[in-house]
């Protein structure tokens, strides 16, 4: 089943009440909130109302809040680009 | 002429907002990006619905009636019709909330 991934990019402050109502109904309270809804004409109609404010992608499965947080988290630990000892031996050679 | 009590526009009238009469090229660039973003949202919607075997009147109507960013004339992209302005055109940046509303069509002939 396909889903819409809807992210609020622009705030709805100062927009008509109908637009703000759609944002509230979709659960988009703050900028950069992401919500997932199944692909149906009802949801498409709601997106049409707020199309200037949101970023929409079609995805296969919705992500939970935890999964979204995990995606944003940088990888644990570190990797060595260059050893300091190699650097100093180069300098000693000069 | 000079001094602390000279007559300036803001002193005489109070609030003075200065909106330049035309857009800068960077504003124009960002405006085109926004138009393209809306186009891509519409494309995503119609593609997703078509994959489900469904259509929507609102989306179809938008696709028929509204020109895409590439099809729009520069005149329609950056200016809008206004009956109160000389020669009936004003910059699109004078429209309230212009970065968050779609304003693509103008009356024919103007």
N, CA and C atoms of all chains as a GROMACS GRO file, in nm:
protein
  612
    1UNK      N    1   0.084  -0.120   0.000
    1UNK     CA    2   0.000   0.000   0.000
    1UNK      C    3   0.087   0.125   0.000
    2UNK      N    4   0.049   0.220  -0.080
    2UNK     CA    5   0.130   0.341  -0.094
    2UNK      C    6   0.083   0.447   0.005
    3UNK      N    7   0.178   0.528   0.047
    3UNK     CA    8   0.148   0.635   0.142
    3UNK      C    9   0.202   0.767   0.091
    4UNK      N   10   0.137   0.875   0.134
    4UNK     CA   11   0.193   1.009   0.112
    4UNK      C   12   0.277   1.045   0.232
    5UNK      N   13   0.400   1.090   0.206
    5UNK     CA   14   0.480   1.146   0.315
    5UNK      C   15   0.469   1.298   0.303
    6UNK      N   16   0.403   1.361   0.397
    6UNK     CA   17   0.375   1.505   0.391
    6UNK      C   18   0.459   1.576   0.496
    7UNK      N   19   0.539   1.672   0.454
    7UNK     CA   20   0.621   1.751   0.546
    7UNK      C   21   0.582   1.897   0.532
    8UNK      N   22   0.555   1.961   0.643
    8UNK     CA   23   0.519   2.103   0.641
    8UNK      C   24   0.646   2.186   0.629
    9UNK      N   25   0.664   2.251   0.513
    9UNK     CA   26   0.786   2.330   0.491
    9UNK      C   27   0.763   2.477   0.526
   10UNK      N   28   0.644   2.528   0.496
   10UNK     CA   29   0.613   2.668   0.524
   10UNK      C   30   0.500   2.672   0.626
   11UNK      N   31   0.512   2.765   0.720
   11UNK     CA   32   0.412   2.772   0.825
   11UNK      C   33   0.278   2.822   0.772
   12UNK      N   34   0.171   2.783   0.839
   12UNK     CA   35   0.038   2.825   0.796
   12UNK      C   36  -0.009   2.952   0.865
   13UNK      N   37   0.081   3.020   0.937
   13UNK     CA   38   0.043   3.141   1.011
   13UNK      C   39  -0.007   3.247   0.913
   14UNK      N   40  -0.122   3.305   0.944
   14UNK     CA   41  -0.175   3.412   0.860
   14UNK      C   42  -0.249   3.363   0.738
   15UNK      N   43  -0.257   3.233   0.718
   15UNK     CA   44  -0.331   3.181   0.603
   15UNK      C   45  -0.479   3.174   0.641
   16UNK      N   46  -0.569   3.158   0.542
   16UNK     CA   47  -0.712   3.149   0.573
   16UNK      C   48  -0.741   3.034   0.669
   17UNK      N   49  -0.850   3.045   0.743
   17UNK     CA   50  -0.881   2.945   0.845
   17UNK      C   51  -0.900   2.807   0.785
   18UNK      N   52  -0.950   2.801   0.659
   18UNK     CA   53  -0.970   2.670   0.597
   18UNK      C   54  -0.836   2.599   0.579
   19UNK      N   55  -0.733   2.675   0.540
   19UNK     CA   56  -0.600   2.617   0.523
   19UNK      C   57  -0.546   2.571   0.658
   20UNK      N   58  -0.560   2.658   0.758
   20UNK     CA   59  -0.508   2.622   0.891
   20UNK      C   60  -0.584   2.502   0.947
   21UNK      N   61  -0.713   2.493   0.915
   21UNK     CA   62  -0.791   2.378   0.960
   21UNK      C   63  -0.742   2.249   0.899
   22UNK      N   64  -0.707   2.253   0.769
   22UNK     CA   65  -0.656   2.133   0.703
   22UNK      C   66  -0.523   2.091   0.767
   23UNK      N   67  -0.437   2.190   0.796
   23UNK     CA   68  -0.309   2.158   0.860
   23UNK      C   69  -0.333   2.089   0.994
   24UNK      N   70  -0.430   2.141   1.069
   24UNK     CA   71  -0.458   2.083   1.200
   24UNK      C   72  -0.514   1.941   1.184
   25UNK      N   73  -0.601   1.925   1.084
   25UNK     CA   74  -0.662   1.794   1.064
   25UNK      C   75  -0.558   1.690   1.024
   26UNK      N   76  -0.457   1.733   0.950
   26UNK     CA   77  -0.353   1.639   0.909
   26UNK      C   78  -0.248   1.618   1.019
   27UNK      N   79  -0.259   1.695   1.128
   27UNK     CA   80  -0.162   1.680   1.236
   27UNK      C   81  -0.032   1.753   1.210
   28UNK      N   82  -0.036   1.856   1.124
   28UNK     CA   83   0.084   1.935   1.096
   28UNK      C   84   0.080   2.060   1.184
   29UNK      N   85   0.140   2.052   1.301
   29UNK     CA   86   0.131   2.163   1.396
   29UNK      C   87   0.247   2.260   1.380
   30UNK      N   88   0.366   2.208   1.352
   30UNK     CA   89   0.484   2.292   1.343
   30UNK      C   90   0.552   2.267   1.210
   31UNK      N   91   0.640   2.360   1.172
   31UNK     CA   92   0.717   2.339   1.048
   31UNK      C   93   0.805   2.217   1.064
   32UNK      N   94   0.830   2.150   0.951
   32UNK     CA   95   0.916   2.031   0.944
   32UNK      C   96   0.854   1.909   1.013
   33UNK      N   97   0.726   1.916   1.046
   33UNK     CA   98   0.658   1.795   1.094
   33UNK      C   99   0.633   1.704   0.974
   34UNK      N  100   0.650   1.574   0.993
   34UNK     CA  101   0.623   1.480   0.886
   34UNK      C  102   0.512   1.386   0.929
   35UNK      N  103   0.413   1.368   0.840
   35UNK     CA  104   0.305   1.274   0.868
   35UNK      C  105   0.288   1.183   0.747
   36UNK      N  106   0.232   1.065   0.770
   36UNK     CA  107   0.209   0.967   0.663
   36UNK      C  108   0.061   0.939   0.653
   37UNK      N  109   0.009   0.940   0.531
   37UNK     CA  110  -0.132   0.908   0.509
   37UNK      C  111  -0.142   0.819   0.386
   38UNK      N  112  -0.235   0.724   0.387
   38UNK     CA  113  -0.252   0.640   0.268
   38UNK      C  114  -0.297   0.721   0.147
   39UNK      N  115  -0.261   0.672   0.028
   39UNK     CA  116  -0.296   0.743  -0.096
   39UNK      C  117  -0.444   0.724  -0.124
   40UNK      N  118  -0.523   0.826  -0.095
   40UNK     CA  119  -0.666   0.824  -0.127
   40UNK      C  120  -0.705   0.960  -0.182
   41UNK      N  121  -0.816   0.969  -0.254
   41UNK     CA  122  -0.860   1.100  -0.304
   41UNK      C  123  -0.887   1.200  -0.192
   42UNK      N  124  -0.933   1.153  -0.075
   42UNK     CA  125  -0.962   1.247   0.034
   42UNK      C  126  -0.835   1.319   0.077
   43UNK      N  127  -0.729   1.237   0.098
   43UNK     CA  128  -0.603   1.296   0.142
   43UNK      C  129  -0.546   1.385   0.032
   44UNK      N  130  -0.561   1.340  -0.094
   44UNK     CA  131  -0.511   1.421  -0.206
   44UNK      C  132  -0.580   1.556  -0.209
   45UNK      N  133  -0.710   1.557  -0.178
   45UNK     CA  134  -0.782   1.683  -0.175
   45UNK      C  135  -0.732   1.774  -0.065
   46UNK      N  136  -0.700   1.713   0.050
   46UNK     CA  137  -0.646   1.795   0.159
   46UNK      C  138  -0.510   1.853   0.120
   47UNK      N  139  -0.429   1.772   0.050
   47UNK     CA  140  -0.298   1.821   0.009
   47UNK      C  141  -0.313   1.934  -0.093
   48UNK      N  142  -0.415   1.922  -0.181
   48UNK     CA  143  -0.437   2.028  -0.280
   48UNK      C  144  -0.459   2.162  -0.212
   49UNK      N  145  -0.524   2.159  -0.097
   49UNK     CA  146  -0.554   2.284  -0.027
   49UNK      C  147  -0.426   2.348   0.030
   50UNK      N  148  -0.327   2.265   0.065
   50UNK     CA  149  -0.207   2.318   0.130
   50UNK      C  150  -0.083   2.295   0.046
   51UNK      N  151  -0.102   2.287  -0.088
   51UNK     CA  152   0.009   2.244  -0.174
   51UNK      C  153   0.128   2.340  -0.173
   52UNK      N  154   0.104   2.468  -0.143
   52UNK     CA  155   0.215   2.563  -0.142
   52UNK      C  156   0.300   2.552  -0.016
   53UNK      N  157   0.246   2.484   0.086
   53UNK     CA  158   0.313   2.484   0.215
   53UNK      C  159   0.388   2.355   0.243
   54UNK      N  160   0.359   2.249   0.167
   54UNK     CA  161   0.411   2.118   0.205
   54UNK      C  162   0.500   2.057   0.097
   55UNK      N  163   0.577   1.959   0.140
   55UNK     CA  164   0.657   1.877   0.050
   55UNK      C  165   0.595   1.738   0.052
   56UNK      N  166   0.558   1.685  -0.065
   56UNK     CA  167   0.486   1.557  -0.071
   56UNK      C  168   0.567   1.456  -0.150
   57UNK      N  169   0.583   1.337  -0.092
   57UNK     CA  170   0.645   1.226  -0.164
   57UNK      C  171   0.557   1.103  -0.146
   58UNK      N  172   0.564   1.013  -0.244
   58UNK     CA  173   0.492   0.887  -0.231
   58UNK      C  174   0.589   0.782  -0.181
   59UNK      N  175   0.557   0.714  -0.072
   59UNK     CA  176   0.646   0.612  -0.016
   59UNK      C  177   0.568   0.482   0.001
   60UNK      N  178   0.644   0.372   0.018
   60UNK     CA  179   0.581   0.241   0.028
   60UNK      C  180   0.523   0.216   0.166
   61UNK      N  181   0.597   0.258   0.268
   61UNK     CA  182   0.551   0.230   0.404
   61UNK      C  183   0.573   0.352   0.492
   62UNK      N  184   0.484   0.373   0.590
   62UNK     CA  185   0.506   0.486   0.681
   62UNK      C  186   0.614   0.456   0.783
   63UNK      N  187   0.684   0.558   0.827
   63UNK     CA  188   0.784   0.542   0.931
   63UNK      C  189   0.726   0.591   1.063
   64UNK      N  190   0.760   0.521   1.171
   64UNK     CA  191   0.717   0.570   1.302
   64UNK      C  192   0.809   0.683   1.344
   65UNK      N  193   0.770   0.750   1.452
   65UNK     CA  194   0.849   0.865   1.500
   65UNK      C  195   0.990   0.820   1.539
   66UNK      N  196   0.998   0.701   1.601
   66UNK     CA  197   1.130   0.650   1.642
   66UNK      C  198   1.218   0.627   1.520
   67UNK      N  199   1.159   0.566   1.414
   67UNK     CA  200   1.238   0.538   1.293
   67UNK      C  201   1.286   0.667   1.228
   68UNK      N  202   1.199   0.769   1.228
   68UNK     CA  203   1.243   0.897   1.172
   68UNK      C  204   1.359   0.955   1.249
   69UNK      N  205   1.352   0.943   1.382
   69UNK     CA  206   1.462   0.994   1.466
   69UNK      C  207   1.590   0.918   1.437
   70UNK      N  208   1.576   0.785   1.422
   70UNK     CA  209   1.695   0.703   1.395
   70UNK      C  210   1.761   0.744   1.264
   71UNK      N  211   1.677   0.776   1.163
   71UNK     CA  212   1.733   0.816   1.033
   71UNK      C  213   1.816   0.943   1.044
   72UNK      N  214   1.774   1.032   1.134
   72UNK     CA  215   1.843   1.161   1.146
   72UNK      C  216   1.971   1.149   1.226
   73UNK      N  217   1.978   1.044   1.313
   73UNK     CA  218   2.092   1.034   1.404
   73UNK      C  219   2.220   0.999   1.327
   74UNK      N  220   2.329   1.068   1.357
   74UNK     CA  221   2.455   1.032   1.289
   74UNK      C  222   2.505   0.896   1.336
   75UNK      N  223   2.591   0.832   1.256
   75UNK     CA  224   2.641   0.700   1.292
   75UNK      C  225   2.727   0.708   1.417
   76UNK      N  226   2.721   0.600   1.495
   76UNK     CA  227   2.798   0.597   1.620
   76UNK      C  228   2.946   0.577   1.589
   77UNK      N  229   3.028   0.624   1.680
   77UNK     CA  230   3.172   0.598   1.668
   77UNK      C  231   3.238   0.689   1.566
   78UNK      N  232   3.353   0.649   1.517
   78UNK     CA  233   3.428   0.731   1.423
   78UNK      C  234   3.509   0.641   1.334
   79UNK      N  235   3.559   0.696   1.224
   79UNK     CA  236   3.652   0.617   1.142
   79UNK      C  237   3.777   0.700   1.118
   80UNK      N  238   3.890   0.631   1.108
   80UNK     CA  239   4.019   0.698   1.098
   80UNK      C  240   4.045   0.734   0.953
   81UNK      N  241   4.064   0.863   0.927
   81UNK     CA  242   4.100   0.906   0.791
   81UNK      C  243   4.249   0.891   0.768
   82UNK      N  244   4.326   0.935   0.866
   82UNK     CA  245   4.471   0.931   0.852
   82UNK      C  246   4.531   0.918   0.990
   83UNK      N  247   4.635   0.836   1.003
   83UNK     CA  248   4.699   0.818   1.134
   83UNK      C  249   4.795   0.934   1.162
   84UNK      N  250   4.794   0.981   1.290
   84UNK     CA  251   4.882   1.089   1.327
   84UNK      C  252   5.028   1.048   1.318
   85UNK      N  253   5.057   0.920   1.349
   85UNK     CA  254   5.196   0.874   1.348
   85UNK      C  255   5.255   0.881   1.207
   86UNK      N  256   5.170   0.850   1.104
   86UNK     CA  257   5.218   0.860   0.966
   86UNK      C  258   5.253   1.004   0.932
   87UNK      N  259   5.167   1.096   0.980
   87UNK     CA  260   5.191   1.238   0.954
   87UNK      C  261   5.327   1.281   1.009
   88UNK      N  262   5.352   1.245   1.140
   88UNK     CA  263   5.476   1.291   1.203
   88UNK      C  264   5.598   1.229   1.136
   89UNK      N  265   5.588   1.102   1.092
   89UNK     CA  266   5.704   1.040   1.027
   89UNK      C  267   5.737   1.113   0.897
   90UNK      N  268   5.634   1.163   0.827
   90UNK     CA  269   5.659   1.243   0.706
   90UNK      C  270   5.741   1.367   0.740
   91UNK      N  271   5.702   1.433   0.850
   91UNK     CA  272   5.772   1.557   0.887
   91UNK      C  273   5.916   1.527   0.925
   92UNK      N  274   5.938   1.412   0.997
   92UNK     CA  275   6.074   1.378   1.040
   92UNK      C  276   6.165   1.354   0.920
   93UNK      N  277   6.108   1.303   0.813
   93UNK     CA  278   6.187   1.276   0.693
   93UNK      C  279   6.240   1.403   0.630
   94UNK      N  280   6.169   1.514   0.648
   94UNK     CA  281   6.212   1.638   0.580
   94UNK      C  282   6.337   1.699   0.641
   95UNK      N  283   1.543   7.176   0.634
   95UNK     CA  284   1.608   7.080   0.545
   95UNK      C  285   1.683   6.975   0.626
   96UNK      N  286   1.772   7.024   0.718
   96UNK     CA  287   1.846   6.929   0.801
   96UNK      C  288   1.805   6.944   0.946
   97UNK      N  289   1.865   6.864   1.033
   97UNK     CA  290   1.838   6.878   1.175
   97UNK      C  291   1.740   6.774   1.225
   98UNK      N  292   1.712   6.774   1.357
   98UNK     CA  293   1.629   6.668   1.415
   98UNK      C  294   1.482   6.678   1.378
   99UNK      N  295   1.430   6.797   1.339
   99UNK     CA  296   1.287   6.809   1.313
   99UNK      C  297   1.256   6.824   1.166
  100UNK      N  298   1.344   6.772   1.081
  100UNK     CA  299   1.318   6.786   0.937
  100UNK      C  300   1.200   6.697   0.897
  101UNK      N  301   1.132   6.737   0.793
  101UNK     CA  302   1.015   6.661   0.749
  101UNK      C  303   1.059   6.546   0.659
  102UNK      N  304   1.037   6.424   0.708
  102UNK     CA  305   1.062   6.307   0.625
  102UNK      C  306   0.930   6.236   0.607
  103UNK      N  307   0.928   6.143   0.515
  103UNK     CA  308   0.803   6.070   0.489
  103UNK      C  309   0.753   6.000   0.614
  104UNK      N  310   0.845   5.939   0.689
  104UNK     CA  311   0.800   5.863   0.806
  104UNK      C  312   0.755   5.956   0.917
  105UNK      N  313   0.816   6.077   0.927
  105UNK     CA  314   0.772   6.169   1.032
  105UNK      C  315   0.635   6.227   0.999
  106UNK      N  316   0.610   6.254   0.873
  106UNK     CA  317   0.482   6.315   0.835
  106UNK      C  318   0.368   6.215   0.843
  107UNK      N  319   0.390   6.097   0.789
  107UNK     CA  320   0.279   6.002   0.778
  107UNK      C  321   0.284   5.893   0.881
  108UNK      N  322   0.391   5.884   0.960
  108UNK     CA  323   0.402   5.774   1.054
  108UNK      C  324   0.468   5.655   0.988
  109UNK      N  325   0.391   5.549   0.971
  109UNK     CA  326   0.446   5.424   0.919
  109UNK      C  327   0.481   5.438   0.771
  110UNK      N  328   0.599   5.395   0.734
  110UNK     CA  329   0.637   5.400   0.592
  110UNK      C  330   0.697   5.266   0.554
  111UNK      N  331   0.630   5.197   0.465
  111UNK     CA  332   0.683   5.071   0.414
  111UNK      C  333   0.735   5.096   0.275
  112UNK      N  334   0.852   5.047   0.250
  112UNK     CA  335   0.908   5.066   0.117
  112UNK      C  336   0.920   4.930   0.050
  113UNK      N  337   0.834   4.905  -0.045
  113UNK     CA  338   0.844   4.783  -0.126
  113UNK      C  339   0.891   4.827  -0.263
  114UNK      N  340   1.007   4.779  -0.310
  114UNK     CA  341   1.053   4.818  -0.442
  114UNK      C  342   0.953   4.780  -0.549
  115UNK      N  343   0.951   4.855  -0.658
  115UNK     CA  344   0.845   4.832  -0.756
  115UNK      C  345   0.866   4.706  -0.837
  116UNK      N  346   0.991   4.653  -0.837
  116UNK     CA  347   1.013   4.529  -0.911
  116UNK      C  348   1.089   4.431  -0.824
  117UNK      N  349   1.088   4.305  -0.866
  117UNK     CA  350   1.157   4.199  -0.794
  117UNK      C  351   1.305   4.200  -0.828
  118UNK      N  352   1.389   4.160  -0.734
  118UNK     CA  353   1.529   4.139  -0.766
  118UNK      C  354   1.543   4.006  -0.837
  119UNK      N  355   1.659   3.982  -0.901
  119UNK     CA  356   1.669   3.856  -0.975
  119UNK      C  357   1.673   3.736  -0.883
  120UNK      N  358   1.720   3.757  -0.760
  120UNK     CA  359   1.721   3.645  -0.666
  120UNK      C  360   1.580   3.613  -0.617
  121UNK      N  361   1.500   3.718  -0.599
  121UNK     CA  362   1.358   3.694  -0.565
  121UNK      C  363   1.289   3.618  -0.677
  122UNK      N  364   1.320   3.660  -0.801
  122UNK     CA  365   1.259   3.593  -0.916
  122UNK      C  366   1.299   3.446  -0.919
  123UNK      N  367   1.426   3.420  -0.891
  123UNK     CA  368   1.477   3.283  -0.892
  123UNK      C  369   1.403   3.198  -0.788
  124UNK      N  370   1.394   3.253  -0.666
  124UNK     CA  371   1.326   3.176  -0.560
  124UNK      C  372   1.179   3.158  -0.592
  125UNK      N  373   1.119   3.259  -0.657
  125UNK     CA  374   0.978   3.248  -0.695
  125UNK      C  375   0.959   3.135  -0.796
  126UNK      N  376   1.050   3.126  -0.895
  126UNK     CA  377   1.042   3.016  -0.992
  126UNK      C  378   1.056   2.881  -0.923
  127UNK      N  379   1.149   2.874  -0.826
  127UNK     CA  380   1.166   2.749  -0.753
  127UNK      C  381   1.037   2.709  -0.681
  128UNK      N  382   0.970   2.808  -0.622
  128UNK     CA  383   0.845   2.778  -0.552
  128UNK      C  384   0.739   2.729  -0.649
  129UNK      N  385   0.730   2.795  -0.767
  129UNK     CA  386   0.632   2.752  -0.867
  129UNK      C  387   0.659   2.608  -0.908
  130UNK      N  388   0.788   2.577  -0.928
  130UNK     CA  389   0.824   2.441  -0.970
  130UNK      C  390   0.791   2.340  -0.861
  131UNK      N  391   0.807   2.382  -0.736
  131UNK     CA  392   0.778   2.293  -0.624
  131UNK      C  393   0.629   2.255  -0.625
  132UNK      N  394   0.543   2.353  -0.648
  132UNK     CA  395   0.399   2.324  -0.654
  132UNK      C  396   0.370   2.231  -0.771
  133UNK      N  397   0.437   2.257  -0.887
  133UNK     CA  398   0.417   2.169  -1.003
  133UNK      C  399   0.452   2.025  -0.969
  134UNK      N  400   0.565   2.008  -0.897
  134UNK     CA  401   0.608   1.871  -0.866
  134UNK      C  402   0.512   1.805  -0.767
  135UNK      N  403   0.456   1.885  -0.674
  135UNK     CA  404   0.358   1.830  -0.580
  135UNK      C  405   0.235   1.779  -0.656
  136UNK      N  406   0.189   1.859  -0.753
  136UNK     CA  407   0.073   1.818  -0.832
  136UNK      C  408   0.105   1.690  -0.910
  137UNK      N  409   0.226   1.686  -0.966
  137UNK     CA  410   0.266   1.566  -1.043
  137UNK      C  411   0.269   1.443  -0.953
  138UNK      N  412   0.324   1.461  -0.830
  138UNK     CA  413   0.328   1.348  -0.735
  138UNK      C  414   0.188   1.299  -0.704
  139UNK      N  415   0.097   1.394  -0.677
  139UNK     CA  416  -0.040   1.358  -0.642
  139UNK      C  417  -0.106   1.278  -0.754
  140UNK      N  418  -0.096   1.331  -0.877
  140UNK     CA  419  -0.169   1.265  -0.985
  140UNK      C  420  -0.106   1.130  -1.017
  141UNK      N  421   0.028   1.121  -1.006
  141UNK     CA  422   0.094   0.992  -1.033
  141UNK      C  423   0.054   0.888  -0.929
  142UNK      N  424   0.052   0.931  -0.801
  142UNK     CA  425   0.017   0.837  -0.694
  142UNK      C  426  -0.126   0.789  -0.708
  143UNK      N  427  -0.216   0.883  -0.742
  143UNK     CA  428  -0.356   0.845  -0.757
  143UNK      C  429  -0.375   0.754  -0.879
  144UNK      N  430  -0.302   0.784  -0.988
  144UNK     CA  431  -0.315   0.702  -1.108
  144UNK      C  432  -0.268   0.560  -1.082
  145UNK      N  433  -0.165   0.546  -0.997
  145UNK     CA  434  -0.117   0.412  -0.966
  145UNK      C  435  -0.221   0.333  -0.889
  146UNK      N  436  -0.307   0.402  -0.814
  146UNK     CA  437  -0.416   0.335  -0.743
  146UNK      C  438  -0.537   0.314  -0.833
  147UNK      N  439  -0.528   0.366  -0.955
  147UNK     CA  440  -0.641   0.355  -1.046
  147UNK      C  441  -0.749   0.456  -1.018
  148UNK      N  442  -0.710   0.569  -0.958
  148UNK     CA  443  -0.810   0.671  -0.925
  148UNK      C  444  -0.771   0.804  -0.987
  149UNK      N  445  -0.868   0.889  -1.003
  149UNK     CA  446  -0.842   1.026  -1.047
  149UNK      C  447  -0.917   1.121  -0.954
  150UNK      N  448  -0.878   1.247  -0.962
  150UNK     CA  449  -0.947   1.345  -0.880
  150UNK      C  450  -0.976   1.468  -0.962
  151UNK      N  451  -1.098   1.517  -0.947
  151UNK     CA  452  -1.141   1.629  -1.030
  151UNK      C  453  -1.055   1.753  -1.005
  152UNK      N  454  -1.025   1.776  -0.877
  152UNK     CA  455  -0.951   1.897  -0.840
  152UNK      C  456  -0.812   1.897  -0.904
  153UNK      N  457  -0.746   1.778  -0.898
  153UNK     CA  458  -0.610   1.767  -0.954
  153UNK      C  459  -0.616   1.777  -1.106
  154UNK      N  460  -0.712   1.706  -1.166
  154UNK     CA  461  -0.722   1.707  -1.312
  154UNK      C  462  -0.749   1.848  -1.363
  155UNK      N  463  -0.837   1.917  -1.292
  155UNK     CA  464  -0.873   2.052  -1.334
  155UNK      C  465  -0.753   2.145  -1.325
  156UNK      N  466  -0.676   2.131  -1.219
  156UNK     CA  467  -0.554   2.212  -1.205
  156UNK      C  468  -0.461   2.186  -1.322
  157UNK      N  469  -0.447   2.057  -1.357
  157UNK     CA  470  -0.352   2.023  -1.464
  157UNK      C  471  -0.399   2.079  -1.598
  158UNK      N  472  -0.530   2.083  -1.619
  158UNK     CA  473  -0.582   2.135  -1.746
  158UNK      C  474  -0.572   2.288  -1.749
  159UNK      N  475  -0.613   2.351  -1.638
  159UNK     CA  476  -0.628   2.496  -1.641
  159UNK      C  477  -0.499   2.573  -1.615
  160UNK      N  478  -0.420   2.522  -1.520
  160UNK     CA  479  -0.306   2.602  -1.477
  160UNK      C  480  -0.183   2.573  -1.562
  161UNK      N  481  -0.114   2.678  -1.608
  161UNK     CA  482   0.012   2.655  -1.679
  161UNK      C  483   0.121   2.616  -1.580
  162UNK      N  484   0.214   2.531  -1.625
  162UNK     CA  485   0.328   2.498  -1.539
  162UNK      C  486   0.427   2.614  -1.544
  163UNK      N  487   0.528   2.604  -1.459
  163UNK     CA  488   0.625   2.714  -1.451
  163UNK      C  489   0.688   2.740  -1.586
  164UNK      N  490   0.717   2.632  -1.661
  164UNK     CA  491   0.783   2.650  -1.791
  164UNK      C  492   0.691   2.712  -1.895
  165UNK      N  493   0.561   2.680  -1.882
  165UNK     CA  494   0.467   2.733  -1.982
  165UNK      C  495   0.429   2.877  -1.956
  166UNK      N  496   0.452   2.924  -1.835
  166UNK     CA  497   0.407   3.059  -1.801
  166UNK      C  498   0.493   3.164  -1.870
  167UNK      N  499   0.427   3.274  -1.906
  167UNK     CA  500   0.501   3.388  -1.961
  167UNK      C  501   0.567   3.463  -1.846
  168UNK      N  502   0.684   3.523  -1.871
  168UNK     CA  503   0.748   3.603  -1.765
  168UNK      C  504   0.654   3.708  -1.708
  169UNK      N  505   0.571   3.765  -1.795
  169UNK     CA  506   0.476   3.867  -1.752
  169UNK      C  507   0.381   3.814  -1.645
  170UNK      N  508   0.334   3.688  -1.665
  170UNK     CA  509   0.242   3.630  -1.568
  170UNK      C  510   0.314   3.579  -1.444
  171UNK      N  511   0.444   3.543  -1.462
  171UNK     CA  512   0.519   3.491  -1.347
  171UNK      C  513   0.546   3.600  -1.246
  172UNK      N  514   0.587   3.716  -1.293
  172UNK     CA  515   0.639   3.818  -1.202
  172UNK      C  516   0.545   3.935  -1.178
  173UNK      N  517   0.435   3.943  -1.254
  173UNK     CA  518   0.341   4.052  -1.231
  173UNK      C  519   0.199   3.996  -1.228
  174UNK      N  520   0.109   4.073  -1.167
  174UNK     CA  521  -0.032   4.034  -1.163
  174UNK      C  522  -0.118   4.151  -1.209
  175UNK      N  523  -0.238   4.116  -1.250
  175UNK     CA  524  -0.334   4.219  -1.290
  175UNK      C  525  -0.380   4.296  -1.168
  176UNK      N  526  -0.391   4.426  -1.184
  176UNK     CA  527  -0.451   4.510  -1.079
  176UNK      C  528  -0.519   4.626  -1.148
  177UNK      N  529  -0.649   4.642  -1.124
  177UNK     CA  530  -0.723   4.744  -1.199
  177UNK      C  531  -0.689   4.884  -1.154
  178UNK      N  532  -0.626   4.898  -1.034
  178UNK     CA  533  -0.601   5.032  -0.983
  178UNK      C  534  -0.466   5.087  -1.027
  179UNK      N  535  -0.385   5.004  -1.088
  179UNK     CA  536  -0.249   5.044  -1.123
  179UNK      C  537  -0.245   5.089  -1.268
  180UNK      N  538  -0.161   5.188  -1.295
  180UNK     CA  539  -0.144   5.233  -1.432
  180UNK      C  540  -0.096   5.117  -1.518
  181UNK      N  541  -0.152   5.097  -1.632
  181UNK     CA  542  -0.124   4.988  -1.726
  181UNK      C  543  -0.163   4.852  -1.668
  182UNK      N  544  -0.237   4.851  -1.558
  182UNK     CA  545  -0.305   4.731  -1.506
  182UNK      C  546  -0.212   4.618  -1.460
  183UNK      N  547  -0.087   4.647  -1.430
  183UNK     CA  548   0.002   4.541  -1.382
  183UNK      C  549   0.081   4.589  -1.262
  184UNK      N  550   0.094   4.501  -1.161
  184UNK     CA  551   0.183   4.532  -1.049
  184UNK      C  552   0.268   4.408  -1.021
  185UNK      N  553   0.378   4.430  -0.952
  185UNK     CA  554   0.469   4.319  -0.921
  185UNK      C  555   0.400   4.218  -0.832
  186UNK      N  556   0.434   4.090  -0.853
  186UNK     CA  557   0.365   3.985  -0.777
  186UNK      C  558   0.400   3.993  -0.629
  187UNK      N  559   0.513   4.059  -0.596
  187UNK     CA  560   0.553   4.068  -0.457
  187UNK      C  561   0.469   4.168  -0.379
  188UNK      N  562   0.375   4.234  -0.446
  188UNK     CA  563   0.282   4.322  -0.375
  188UNK      C  564   0.157   4.247  -0.330
  189UNK      N  565   0.142   4.124  -0.375
  189UNK     CA  566   0.028   4.043  -0.334
  189UNK      C  567   0.050   3.995  -0.191
  190UNK      N  568  -0.049   4.010  -0.103
  190UNK     CA  569  -0.030   3.961   0.034
  190UNK      C  570   0.002   3.812   0.037
  191UNK      N  571   0.100   3.773   0.117
  191UNK     CA  572   0.144   3.633   0.133
  191UNK      C  573   0.187   3.572  -0.001
  192UNK      N  574   0.252   3.651  -0.084
  192UNK     CA  575   0.276   3.606  -0.222
  192UNK      C  576   0.366   3.483  -0.230
  193UNK      N  577   0.445   3.455  -0.126
  193UNK     CA  578   0.529   3.336  -0.135
  193UNK      C  579   0.453   3.209  -0.098
  194UNK      N  580   0.330   3.224  -0.049
  194UNK     CA  581   0.256   3.106  -0.007
  194UNK      C  582   0.122   3.093  -0.075
  195UNK      N  583   0.097   3.169  -0.182
  195UNK     CA  584  -0.027   3.153  -0.256
  195UNK      C  585   0.005   3.130  -0.403
  196UNK      N  586  -0.086   3.060  -0.471
  196UNK     CA  587  -0.070   3.037  -0.614
  196UNK      C  588  -0.146   3.145  -0.688
  197UNK      N  589  -0.075   3.218  -0.773
  197UNK     CA  590  -0.140   3.323  -0.851
  197UNK      C  591  -0.082   3.311  -0.992
  198UNK      N  592  -0.148   3.233  -1.078
  198UNK     CA  593  -0.088   3.202  -1.207
  198UNK      C  594  -0.164   3.261  -1.324
  199UNK      N  595  -0.297   3.275  -1.309
  199UNK     CA  596  -0.377   3.320  -1.422
  199UNK      C  597  -0.416   3.466  -1.405
  200UNK      N  598  -0.426   3.536  -1.516
  200UNK     CA  599  -0.468   3.674  -1.516
  200UNK      C  600  -0.579   3.690  -1.619
  201UNK      N  601  -0.660   3.797  -1.607
  201UNK     CA  602  -0.769   3.812  -1.704
  201UNK      C  603  -0.715   3.822  -1.846
  202UNK      N  604  -0.781   3.759  -1.941
  202UNK     CA  605  -0.731   3.762  -2.078
  202UNK      C  606  -0.732   3.904  -2.133
  203UNK      N  607  -0.630   3.936  -2.207
  203UNK     CA  608  -0.622   4.068  -2.266
  203UNK      C  609  -0.545   4.168  -2.184
  204UNK      N  610  -0.516   4.135  -2.057
  204UNK     CA  611  -0.440   4.228  -1.973
  204UNK      C  612  -0.303   4.170  -1.940
   0.00000   0.00000   0.00000
